[in-house]
Structures are given as structure tokens and as C-alpha cells.
Amino acid sequence: MKNIFLLLLAFIFCTCAGQGPKINGISFVGAPEEITAAEIDPVVEVNANWAAVMPFGFIKNLETPTVVFNIERQWWGERRDGAKKTIELLHDRGIKVMLKPQIWVWRGEFTGNISMKSEKDWKTLEKSYEDFILLYAVLAEEMQVPILCIGTELHTFVQTRPEFWNQLITKIQSVYKGELTYAENWDQFDKAPFWDQLDYIGVDAYFPVSHSKTPTVEELKKGWQKHKNNIITIQTKMKKPVLFTEYGYRSVHFTGKEPWDSSRFDGKIDLEGQNNALTALYQEFWNEPWFAGGFLWKWYHNHNEVGGERNNRFTIQNKPSEQLIKEFYSTKK
């Protein structure tokens, strides 16, 4: 009887402690054209209680110091007006929002490698990026968005120019009164110099956790242990909750080997691997009191036209993992 009582106490602690309800989120991809309330219905049906809304700025190449953003040539959902309307539609259905402005480098070059050749170019980039983020910081305050993400996977920029980022955070806080995070890549999150100034340690959680073609849940959980210990080390030091600003797996063979790989190819579909990888991640993290939750990568507005069992990309839409998420998000609140 005593053992049963202790187990019950442990269960209550795991599920109730921490920062309140878990963030059961999806990453809502900006739509090319204006959407309506109907496009939010599938988000509600999968039991998500949060969504990341992601307007974009563009950089021509890794050494270009100017961010182009909020222009007519962009998709509707990637501009300020589209982001604002998308937030309104989500709020109307009771879904909270993390506003997550992101940079896209032409041809999909990795944003973490953005680096300038001169002090002049660094200064130009800093001013341009500041204008980009402050535009959306003002929108976040206007829309009473609970969390603003101040950048995504920019480790060279962040580590090379720490004084700029310290000043930027202060400027953001002068116009936005909500909570802040930053989304750092899985292999650089321990090097971000400003976690003490933010509310969440944000991690894009594409950690390599398996070398198997179709890994089992137990194998994947074992593969998480080293990475989880590293996360706990930073969390213990900073005393901030950890938020998976992005997480997800493709429905493809070897999905746990290089989960960040977004290269386009056909076939090699593995719906079971995707299911197992998501299950292992949930079992390892969602009951941890220091873990805030996460945003599944990624979710499209045109639900009935995307994903499916012949699709090997990240989305869970119209795949077995959609039902998995629906059931999991209904219980992990």
C-alpha cells in the first residue's frame, strides 16, 4: 500500500508540477493567401492549445546584410497583415500563440551560418534585423500574444555579436510585455549567451537519437539520454523552463538519425518510424516538471490537401501520427 501511495504522489508531481499547463503546440505555416476560420478547425480537432505563427524575412545569401520583410511579394501569411489575421483566428478558437518571426536564406542555406565580412556589414545587419523583430514585437503586444520568439537558429550571429543581442532584448522589452524565448538549434543551445534574460530556454529539438531504419520506442528513448542530460544541465544552471520551439520527425526510414534533414526525395516512407519517434519524445519529456512543452513541425492551413500516407515529410497531417498527437494532446495538459 505504501508503494502504491508513493507512486501516486510521483505521478501527481510529474503531471501537475512546473509552469502550468503544457504547451501542446503546432507550427502553423504561413498561407499563400488569406485564410478563414475553417482552416483553424483541424488545429482544434488535433487538441493543440498553442500555435506558432511564423512571419518571414528574407536574406539573399549568408553574407548579405539586409533583411527583406513585410513586402507584397511575400505570401500573405508571412507578412504582418497575414500574421495578425492568423493570430486573430487562432485566438477566436481559444488557441494561444507564440509569434516566431524567422529568417529564410535564399536556396535554403542554414541561418546559423549567416556571417558578415566587415564591421560595416554587421552594423547594417543589426539595424535591419532590429527593424524586422521590433515590427513583430509591436504586433505581439498589440495582439496580446503570450510568447515572442526573438530569433531562430542564428548561432553565429548570436555568439559573434552578444552586445547587440543584449541591447535588442532591452528594446524588445520596451515595446512588448509578454514572455520571451529564442529558438536555438539542437547542437548550439548550450552556447546562447542570453538565456538569463529570457523566460524560456528555446530548443529546436532535432537531436540524433537512432541509427535504425525503423527504430523502436525503447531504442529511441535510450538515444535521448545523453541529450536529455545536456538539456537538464543547462536548465539546472539557468533555472528556466525548457521549450521545444520546434520538434518533429519525418515519416521516413532512419527518421531518428538526422532529424534536421529536410532534403527532398521520394519514397522511403516509414509511418511507424515517425510514430515511434514522437512517442519516445513525449514519454521522455512531457511529464518533466521543468519542461514547458513544444511546437510540432509543421502544420499547413490546407489540411485536406497535404500530408497523407504517401508523404515522407515532417507534417503529421492525414497520417497515423495525427491520431497519436490528437490522443496525446488530449491527455497532456
N, C-alpha and C positions, 0 to 999 in steps of 0.2 A: 504493500500500500504506500509506504514511504517513497519507493522508487517511482511509482506512478505519479505521486504528488510532485516530485522533483521534475519529472518530465513535463508535467503540465505547466509548472512555473517557467521552465525553459521555453516552452512553446509560446506562452503568453509574452515573455520578454522579447523573443525574436520577432514576433508579429506586431507587437504594439510599441516597442521602443523606437527611439530615433526621432526623425524630423517630421513626424506626422504621416499622413497617407503617402504611399509610394507614388512616384511619378511613373505612370504606365503610359508611356508616350509613343507617338509615331512622328516620323519626319515627313511633313506634308510638302511635297514637291510643288513649286510654283507652276500654275497652269498657264498655257499659252494665251488663253482668252478668258474673259470673266466667267466665274463660276457662280452657282446659286446654292441655296440651302440643300438641294438634293444631293450635291456632291459631298456633303458632310455626313449624310445618313450612314454610309458604310463605316466611317470612323466611329460613330456612336455604337454601331452594331458590333464592332470588334472590342467594345468595352474600354477603349482608350479614354483616359481622363485628362490627358495633356497632348498637345501637338507642337512641334517646332515649325515655325513659319520662317521661310528662308529666302529673303530677297538677295539678289546677287549684284556684285560689282565685278568688272572685268579688267584684266591686265593683259596687254598684248604678248609679253614674254617675261621671263624670270628677271630681266634686268630693266624692265620698263617702270618708271617711277610714278605713273599716273593710273589711278583707278577710275574707270568709266562706269557710271551708275545712274540709275533713275532716268533713263532716256527712252524715247518712244520705240526705238528699235528692239528693246528688250521685250521678253514675254511679259504679259500683264501681271502674272503672279510674282515676277522678280523685281517689280517696281514698287515705289512707295504706295501708290493708289491700290495696286493689287494686294499688297501685303496688308494694308489697312482693311480692305473689304474681307479678305480671308480671315483675319482676326475677328472681325465683327460676326461673321458667320459661325465661327467656332465658339465664340463667347455666347452666342444665342442658344447654343446647344449644351451649354454648361462645361465646355472643354477649355481648360486653361492653356495659356500659350507661353512658350519660350520663343522670343524673337531672336533669330540667329542669322544675321547678315553674313554672307560668305563671299569669298573671292574665287573667281574662276580664271585660270591662266589658259590662254588660247592653246588648243590641242591637248588640253588636259594635263599639262605639266604640273608637278606636285608643288602646291603652295608653300610647303615647308622649305623649298629651295629658292624662294624669292630672295634676291640679294643684289644690292646696288654696288656699282663700281666706284662711286665717288661720294664724298660728304654732301655735295650739292644734290645729287640724286636721292640720297637718303632723306634729306630735308624735304624734297619735293614729294617723295612717297609718304612721309609722315603727315604732311599737310593734307594730301589727297585722301589718305586713309582716315584721318581725323574727321574730315568733312563727311565721308561715307558713313562712319559709325555714328557721328553725332546726329545726322539726319534721322537715323533709325532709333537712336536713344530718345530723341524728342517724340517720335511716333510711339515708342514703348510707353513713355509717360502719359501721352495723350490717351492711349488706349488702355491704360492701367494694366499693362502686361506684367505678370509677376516676376519673370526672369528675362534678362537680356544677356545674350552671349556676345562678348566683345571681339571675338575673333575665332577662326577655325584653322588649325594645323599650320601655324605660321612660325615654326620654331626658330628659324634663322633670324627673322625679323625681331622676334621677341627676345632672343638671347643676345643679339648684337646691339639692340637699342633699348636697354631696360629703362633709361631715364625717360624716353618718350612715352613708354607704356605707363610708367608711374604717373606722368602728367596727364595722359589720356584718361586714365581711370578717374582721376580727380575731376576732369572736365565732364566726363560722363555722369558722375555723381552729382554734379551741379545742376543737371537738367533732368535726371532720371532717379527716382527714389526707390525703385524696386531692388530685387536681388540680382547679383552679377555672377557670371561664370565665364570661362574661356574653354574652348574645345581643343585640347592638345592631343596629338597623335599618340598612340599606344606606346611608342618607343621613346617618347620625349617628355611625357607628362611630369616626370620627376625633376625636370630641369627648368620648368617655368618659374621665373623669379618673383612672381607677384601673388601667389595663392593666398598669402596672408591678408591681401586687400580685397579679396573676392569672397563670395558666400558659399560657393561650391568648387570643389576640385573637379573640373570637367575633363573627361577622357573619351576619346573616340576609340572604342574598345575592340580593335581588330587584332587582338593578340593571337599569335600562332599557338594552337593548343592540340594539334594532332597531325600525324603524317599518314593516317589511314585513308583508304579510298572512301569507305563508309564507316566513320568512327562510331563507336558505341557511346552511350551517355557516360558510363563509368570511365572509359578511356579519356573522354573529353574533360571530365571533372578532374581527373588526375593531371591532365595537361594544364589545367588552370592554376595549380597550386603555387608554382613559382611566381607567376604574375600576380596572383591574389596577395601573396605575401609582400610583394613590392608595393602594391596599392595600399595595403594596411600600414606599411612603414611610413609612407608619405601622409596618409590620413592621420596616423597617430601623432606625427610631428606637427602637422598644421592644425589639427583639431577642427577640420572642416568635413562636412559630408561629401561623399563621392557621388558624382552624377555621370552616368554614361551618356554623354551628349550625342553620341551615335553608337549603336551596336547593331549587329545583324550578320547574317551568313547567306551566301548564295546557295541555291538548290542545285549543287554541282558536286561531282566527285572531288575528294580532297578539300572539302569546304573549310576545314579547320587548319589547313597547312599555311595558307597565305590569305587570310580572310579579307585583307585590304584589296586584293586583286579584282579590278573591275574591267579587265580587258574583255573585248567582245569576241566570242566564238560560239559556235552552235554545238548542241549535243552535250554529252557527259552529264546528263540530268540526274540528280540524286535528291529526291524529295525527302527520303529518310535521313540523309545526312544533315540537311537543313533542320529538320525536326529535332534530331538528337542534339545538334549543337546549341540550338535555342533552349532546349530543355536543360542541358547541363549548365548553361549560363544562369538561367533562372534559379536552379537549385543551389548554385554556389553563392549567389549574391542577394536575391530579393528578400531573404529573411535576415540579412545582416543589419543591425540597428544603425550602423554608420553609412549605409548605402541608401541614397535618396531615390534611385530608380533610373530610368533611361528612356531614350527615344529610338525606336526601331527604324532602321534604314532599309527601304524607304517606301513611301506611300503616295500613290498617284490619285489625282482627282477623278479620272475616268475609270472607275473601279471595274466595270463590266468588260472593259476592253484591254485590260493589262494582266500580266502575270499568267496564271494557268499552269497546268502540269507539263507543258512543253517548253516552259520558260526556265532558263537557268540563271536568272539574275537575282538580285537581292530581295525584291519585293516578295511578300508572302501572299499577296492578293490572289485569290482563287487557286490556292494550293492547300495541301493538308495543314501547313503551318498556320494558316489563317485561323482554323478552328482551334489549334493549340493556343495561339495568342488570345483568342476570344475567351477560352476557358480560364487561362492563367490570369488574364487581366480582370476577370470577374471575381477572382478569389483573393488576389494580392493587392489589397487596397490599404 
